[in-house]
Amino acid sequence: MNKDFIIITGSNFLNKGSQSMLFSTVQMLKEKYPDKKIIMLSTKDYFDSKLDKGNFNFEILPDYLSRFIAPPIRYARKIFMKLTGEEGVMEKKEEMQKLKEILSHTSMLVDISGFALSSEWKSQVVSINYILRIAAAKYWKIPMYILPQSFGPFEYKFPYNFINNILNYYYLRYPRIICSREQDGVNCLRKYHLKNVKRVNDTVITTKFIELSKIYMKAQHLKKYEIKGEHPIAVIPNMRSIQRGKTEQLLELYEELINDLSKIHDIYLIRHSVEDIEGCRMIAERCSGNSRLHLIGDDMNCFEFEALVKQFDFCIAARFHSIVHAYKNGIPCISMGWAVKYKELLESFGQEKFLFDVRGGVDRKRLKNCIQYLESNYEVESNEILENLPLLRQNNALSAMEESK
């Protein structure tokens, strides 16, 4: 039986970090397996009428994988979802049949979730759905690779502590490799006594550039942004950081920083993910009288974002992959993050002195000192970032996949 397909799960177009992980992975797989057809499973993107799905060099289908697992688990899942009120989108028979046929001819399943297997999520069903993808791969005997992403903690509440830990312990043994992009994730996964876990750097970091022809069917006309003003700075908020921190204090801090910085700099307020436009608007409203603050609220793709971010001296950024895109172009960042992934990312580039965790409150004096330092030394930090980049690229997903075979 021919194995013509490669399935990618765990990605979406709404988040530019996820989008860039998808495009990096598609290019990597097309170069390694040019004869395979790539299928991306994403229910939201499949039903998004605004997305030109026919313009990609891969097919998009709904993620119905959890329906294609061993019957006892499938029935238990259905009952559990009804009891918890998380039944999700009703599947369509035509797409179900198509996916079933594809599964019969799939050579591998690759998961690129940025951060899903964790008790951090408000709905702990997220972890169950993640594991059920592995259950589907195991049931259909499809080799599975989990590419670089964040894991843990695994402090589930009752009854999920019982359900999730059993599922994790049993199914996480199946993938040929589980790539954790942080050492903290490796440490968290140790509780399941796994032998297939390896620390591997983020796919977007390890990809030098992406060829548009590998991603799109037609030539693309990318929107270009002309950044004006002396020594421009980008502010890239994250609604998740705003919600996880002390919201009012954090918004006040952004307002104070922008008002101070605008005495010297032009400041560009940019969204990196669809949900972040709310945070951008909240900040812009507080600084409505500031003529040197410019809001770019466009839903740009990851290529447009990267071309934009390279025009700044430095960024005050709260989205993980907005920092990654900046670092790929040697742009220093002050990180306003909320998880350990920010800490390890900055440490890997020698930039840990610019790390701020919004969950515990931000030390304003230290933050302002960091900004003053970058105003005079951003080129020094840029060189530090670019010197670390080639070494980080050596520990990549493709090498990890090949070693695991």
N, C-alpha and C positions, 0 to 999 in steps of 0.2 A: 504494500500500500504506500503510495506517494505521501510524503510529509511536506506539503507545499507551503505551510503557513507558520508564522511566528506571531504569537499573541502578546500584546503589551497591556498591562493593567496598572491601575493606580495613578493615572495622570488625568489632567484636564486642561482646558484652554483659559479658564477664568483666572487662574493664578499664573503669572508670568514665569515664576520659578519652576512650576510644574511643566509649563509649556516648553521652557528651554531644556528641562530634563528629558522631555519626550523627544524633542528634535535632535538632541545630542545622541540619544539612544537609537533613534531611527537611523541616523547617519552611520553610527557604529555598526548596526546590524546589517544595513544595506551593503556596506563595504566588505563585511565578513561573509555575508550570505546573499550575494546578489540575485540568486535565483528564487529566493523565498518572497512570498507576499506577506506584508505586515498588516496585522489587524490591531487597531487600538480599541479597547473596550471602555466606553464612557457613556453612561446613560444620559447624563445632562447634556453632553456635547452632541450626542446623536439626535436628541429631540430639540436642539437649539436651532430654530428656523433662521437665525441671523448668520450662522456659521456656514460658509461655503464648503461643505464637506467634499464636494467633487474636485476641489482644487488641490487636494493633498496626494502625495505619492504613497499613501497608505489608506486603508479603509477604516471607517469608524462605525462601530456597532454598539448596541446597549450591553452593559455589563450584567449579563444574566448567569454568570458562572455559578453562583450559589444554587441555582436550580439544577445543575448537572453534577450532583454529588451522590454518594451512596444512598439508596432509598431510606434506610433508618434515620440517617442524619438529616436527609431532606425533609422528611415528615416532622422530625423534631424541630427543625428550623421553622417550618411553616406554623406550627402550633405556638412556638416561642414568640415569633414575630407578631402573631395575632394578640397574644397575651400582653405584649409590651407596647402594642400600638405602632409598631415600626415595620409595617408590611411593605412600604415603599411603592414604587411605580408598578402597576399591573403590566405584566409582560405581554408582548404581541406574539401570536403564534408563528407568523411568518419569520420574524427575526429569531425566535427560539429555534425553529427548524434549521435556519441558516447557520446559526452558531453551533448547533449539534453536528452538522455536516463538517464544519470547519474543525471542530475538536477532533474528529476522526482522522484529520489530515494535518495535524499540528505537530511540528518538530520540537518546539519549546515554548514555554510561557515565561515571560520576563515581567517582574513587578518593579515599578519605579515610584511607588508611593513615597512622598517626601517625609511624611510623619503620620502614621496611622496606627501602628501596633503599640498602644500605650493606654494607660488608665487616665491620662491627662484629659481626654475628651469628655465633654459633658454627657454625650451619649456613649456608653461603653459598648453598645452594639457595634460601633465602628471596628473594634478589635475582632469581634466575632465574624463580621463580614470579610475582614482581611484574611482570617484563617480559612474561611470557607473557599476562598480562591485556591488556596493550597490543597484543600480537600478535593476540589474539582480536578486539579492537575494530577493528584495521586490516583483518583478514581479512573481517570482516562489514561493513566500511565504516561503522562507528558512530562519530560524533564523540565524542571523549574529553576529559575535563577532569580534571586532577590537582589537587585542592584542597590547601590549606596543610598541609604536613607537613615532616619533617626529611629531609635527604639527606646521604649521604657519611659517612665517607670511602669511597673506592673503591680500597682497597689489597688486592685479592683475592689469595689464594694460588693457586699452580698446582694444577689446570688452570683454576680459575675465573677467574684473571686474563685468560686468553685468551677463554673463553666469555662471561663477563659483560660484558667491555668491548666485545666485538663486538655483543652483543645491545643493550647500553645505547646504543652509538653509533648503531645503526640504528633502533631502535624509539622512543627518546625524542624523535625528531623528529615522531612522529605526533600526540601530544596537541595540542589547540589551545592549551592553556596548561599549564605546570607551575608551580604555586604553591609556592615554598619559604618557610617561615615564618621562616627565619633567613638572614642574609646569608652565613653560612658555607656553607649548602647551595647558594646561588647560585654561590659561588666554586668549590665542589667540582664542580658540574655543568659548569663552563666547559671542562673537559678534553674534553667531547664536542661542543664548538662549536655549541651550541644557540641558537636565536633565539626560543624559546617559553617562556623561564624568566622569572619575575617574583617578587620578594619580596612576600608578602602575609601579613597577620597571621592568627593562629590563628582558626579559625571559632568556637570557643567564646568567645574574647575579643570578637569582633565581633558576636555575637548578644546583644541586650539581655536578652531573656527568651524562654522557649519555652512555647507554649500546649500544655497537656496534650491538648487536643482534636485537635491536629494529629498527635499521636503515638499516642494510645490510642483504641480503639473505645468503651470504657466509662469511666465516671467512676472516678477513682483515689482511693484513700484512702492518702495518704502517711503513713508513720510519722514521728511527731514525737519529738524527743529533748529532754528538759529537762536543761539543763546547770546544775549547782549549784556553789556555791563562789564565793569572791571571785577576780576576775581569772583566769578559767580559760584554760588554754593547751592547744592540740592538738599532739600529736606524731604525725606521719603518716609511717611508715617506708616503704621501698621495698626489696623483696628484691633487686632488681637492683643497687641502690646498695650494699646490704650485701655482695653477692657480688663486686662489682667493687672495693670498697674492701678495707681490711685488716679482715676480718670481726670477729675477736676485739677488736681495738682499737676498732672502731666500736660494737660492742655495749657495751663497757666505757664508752665515751663517753656513750651513751644512758643507761646506768645512773647515771653520775655526774651528768649534767644533771638527770635526773628527781629524784634524791635531793636535789639542791641546790634545784631549783625548787619542790619540794613543801613547803618550809619556809614559802612564801608563797602558792603557787598550788595549785589543784586541776588535775590534768593528765589529759587524756583521750587515750588511745592508740587510734587509729582506723586501719582499713584502707581504702585507696582502690581497690585492685584485689584480685581473688580470691586471688592468690598471696601478697599481703602479710600475710595472717593469720598465716603462719609467722613473719615478722619481728616482728609484734606480740606473739605468744606468747613468742618468745625474749626479748624485752625485758621483758615482764610477769613472766616467771619469775625474772629477775634482780632484780626489784623487788617480789617477792611479799609482803614484809612492809610495804609502803608503803600506808597506808590512803587516801592522797590521789591515788593512781593508779587510774584507771577505764578498763577495757578495753571498747571498743565493737567487737565482732567481727562485727556484722551485715553481711550482704551487701546494703547499701542501694543504691538506684538514684541516679543523678546528681542528681535533684531533692532527694532526702532528704539527700544529702551536702552540697549547697550550703546548704540550710536549716540544717543542723547547723553548718557551718564559720563561718557569719556570727555565731555566738554567742561566739566567742573573741576575746580581746584580740589575740593573734597566734599564729602556728603555727610549729612546727619541722617542715618538710615536705620530703619526698624524692621525691614523685611530681609530675611536671611539671604535670599538669592539676589536681592538688589545689591547687597554687599558683595556677593560673589561676582556679579556682573561688573561692579566697580573695580574689584581687585584684578579681574582679568585684563583690565585696561590701566592698571597701575594707579587707580584713584583711591586715596585713603578715605576711611570712613570712621565716624564716631558711631558706635553701635548702641541703639536703644532697644535691646532685645529682652527676651523673657525666658529663654530656655538655655540649657547647657550647650546646645549646638552653636550658639553665638560665641561662647567662650572658646570652644575648641577651634572654630573657624579662625578667629582672630589670633589665637596662639600659633596656629600653623603658619601664619604670615608674619609673625613677629609684631603684631598690632594689639596685643592684649591690654596695653595701657589705655586704649580708647574704648574699652568695654564698660557699659553701664547696664545694670539689670533693673528694669522698671518696676519689678515686683516688690522690691524692698525700699523704693524711694530713691531718687537720684541725688547724689551729692553735687549740688549746684556749683560750689566753689571749684571742685575738681573738674567738672564739666567745662566751666568757663576757662580754666587753665589749659585744658586740652585744646579747646578751640583757638585760644591765643597762640599756643604752640604750633598748631597746624597752619595758621595764617602765615607764619614765617618759615615753616619747615615742611610744607606738604610735598615738596620735590624730594627731600631726603627720605620721607616715608614711602613715597612712590617707588623710589629705587629699591627700598627694602622689600616691598611687595613683589616687584618684578623679579628680584633675585631669587625669591622663594618659589615662584611659580613653576619653573622647569622641574625642580625636584619633586614637587607635589604631583605633577602629571605622570610621574613614573609609576605611582601606585594607583592604577586605574581599573575600571570594571572589566574591560575586555581581557586583560591579563589574568584577573581573578577568575573569570569564567573559564578560560583555557586551562588554568591550573587545576580547576575542580573536576575536569572531565576524566 
